[in-house]
Amino acid sequence: MEKTFAIIKPDAVERNLTGKILERIESEGFRIVAMKRVLLTLADAQGFYYVHKERPFFKDLTAYMCTGPVVLIILEKEGAIKAWRELMGATNPADAEEGTIRKEFAVNLEKNSVHGSDAPETAAFEISYFFSQTEVLS
């Protein structure tokens, strides 16, 4: 079984979409092995998105991620990383396929409702950034 990391972002939490997104996740056969709702500090967001620190969107992204609570989730499934990215849809909701979370729920490119790891190495970093091993119930 492969694990991946997901975030339900502030825009989706604010619009009370957490339950709908979790329902979609579970209906696609993912197992939730850890989950918590937190309010990120700017330092948390900057550390998490450090890989993008030189990108023009870094400042806006990290500020946005601190605007309200987020839900941090570890998902498990065969091929979890690829399957979660497909379920999320394209980063830009205008480019996302019908039936994806971003097509259905995202507001715009910045407020695109969910985040997901893009590779096994990224998933390992992202999971360990927010969860201790004792919080993961595989």
C-alpha positions as CSV (number, residue, x, y, z in Angstrom):
1,M,0.0,0.0,0.0
2,E,1.2,3.4,-0.9
3,K,0.7,6.5,1.3
4,T,0.2,10.1,0.1
5,F,-0.4,13.4,1.7
6,A,-3.4,15.7,1.2
7,I,-4.6,19.0,2.5
8,I,-8.1,20.4,2.4
9,K,-7.2,24.1,2.0
10,P,-8.7,27.1,3.8
11,D,-11.1,28.0,1.0
12,A,-12.8,24.5,1.1
13,V,-12.8,24.4,4.9
14,E,-14.4,27.9,5.1
15,R,-17.1,26.8,2.7
16,N,-17.9,23.7,4.7
17,L,-16.7,21.3,2.0
18,T,-14.6,19.1,4.3
19,G,-17.2,16.3,4.6
20,K,-18.0,16.3,0.8
21,I,-14.3,16.0,0.0
22,L,-13.7,13.3,2.6
23,E,-16.7,11.4,1.1
24,R,-15.1,11.6,-2.3
25,I,-11.8,10.4,-1.0
26,E,-13.4,7.4,0.8
27,S,-15.7,6.6,-2.2
28,E,-12.6,6.2,-4.4
29,G,-11.2,3.5,-2.1
30,F,-8.7,5.6,-0.1
31,R,-8.2,4.7,3.5
32,I,-7.6,7.7,5.8
33,V,-4.8,6.7,8.2
34,A,-4.3,10.1,9.9
35,M,-6.1,13.4,9.9
36,K,-6.1,16.6,11.8
37,R,-7.5,20.1,11.5
38,V,-5.0,22.9,12.2
39,L,-4.3,26.6,11.6
40,L,-0.9,26.9,10.0
41,T,1.5,29.6,11.0
42,L,3.3,31.5,8.4
43,A,6.5,29.6,9.4
44,D,4.6,26.3,9.0
45,A,3.5,27.2,5.5
46,Q,6.9,28.6,4.5
47,G,8.7,25.5,5.6
48,F,6.2,23.2,4.0
49,Y,6.3,25.0,0.6
50,Y,10.1,25.7,0.9
51,V,10.7,24.0,-2.4
52,H,8.8,26.9,-4.1
53,K,10.6,29.7,-2.3
54,E,12.0,31.2,-5.4
55,R,8.7,31.0,-7.4
56,P,6.7,34.2,-7.8
57,F,3.6,32.7,-6.1
58,F,5.4,31.6,-2.9
59,K,4.5,34.7,-0.8
60,D,0.8,34.7,-1.8
61,L,0.5,30.9,-1.4
62,T,2.1,30.8,2.0
63,A,0.0,33.8,3.2
64,Y,-3.2,32.2,1.8
65,M,-2.5,28.9,3.6
66,C,-2.6,30.8,6.9
67,T,-6.0,32.4,6.3
68,G,-8.0,29.7,8.1
69,P,-8.0,26.1,9.2
70,V,-6.8,23.3,7.0
71,V,-7.3,19.6,7.2
72,L,-4.1,17.5,6.9
73,I,-4.6,13.9,5.8
74,I,-2.6,10.9,5.1
75,L,-4.2,8.6,2.5
76,E,-3.4,5.0,1.8
77,K,-4.2,2.9,-1.3
78,E,-2.5,1.0,-4.1
79,G,-1.1,3.7,-6.3
80,A,-2.3,6.4,-3.9
81,I,-0.1,9.3,-5.2
82,K,-1.3,9.0,-8.8
83,A,-4.9,8.2,-7.8
84,W,-5.1,11.2,-5.5
85,R,-3.7,13.5,-8.1
86,E,-6.2,12.3,-10.7
87,L,-9.1,12.7,-8.2
88,M,-7.9,16.3,-7.4
89,G,-7.7,17.4,-11.0
90,A,-5.4,20.0,-12.6
91,T,-3.9,22.7,-10.4
92,N,-5.9,25.3,-12.4
93,P,-9.5,24.4,-12.0
94,A,-10.2,25.8,-15.4
95,D,-8.1,23.0,-16.8
96,A,-9.4,20.3,-14.5
97,E,-11.5,17.5,-15.9
98,E,-15.2,17.1,-15.0
99,G,-15.7,14.9,-11.9
100,T,-12.5,16.1,-10.2
101,I,-12.5,17.8,-6.8
102,R,-10.9,21.0,-8.2
103,K,-13.4,21.2,-11.1
104,E,-16.3,20.9,-8.7
105,F,-15.1,22.9,-5.7
106,A,-12.1,25.2,-6.5
107,V,-12.6,28.9,-6.6
108,N,-9.6,29.8,-8.7
109,L,-6.0,28.8,-9.3
110,E,-4.9,30.0,-5.8
111,K,-8.0,28.8,-3.9
112,N,-8.1,25.4,-5.5
113,S,-9.4,23.6,-2.4
114,V,-6.9,20.7,-2.1
115,H,-3.2,19.8,-2.2
116,G,-1.6,16.5,-2.9
117,S,1.9,15.1,-3.0
118,D,3.4,14.6,-6.5
119,A,6.0,11.9,-5.9
120,P,7.0,9.3,-3.3
121,E,9.8,11.5,-2.0
122,T,7.5,14.5,-1.7
123,A,4.9,12.4,0.1
124,A,7.5,11.2,2.6
125,F,8.6,14.7,3.3
126,E,5.1,16.1,3.6
127,I,3.8,13.4,5.8
128,S,6.7,13.7,8.2
129,Y,6.4,17.5,8.2
130,F,3.0,17.4,9.9
131,F,2.7,13.9,11.5
132,S,4.7,11.8,13.9
133,Q,4.9,8.1,13.4
134,T,2.6,7.5,16.4
135,E,-0.2,9.5,14.7
136,V,-0.3,7.3,11.6
137,L,-2.7,4.4,12.1
138,S,-2.0,2.0,9.2
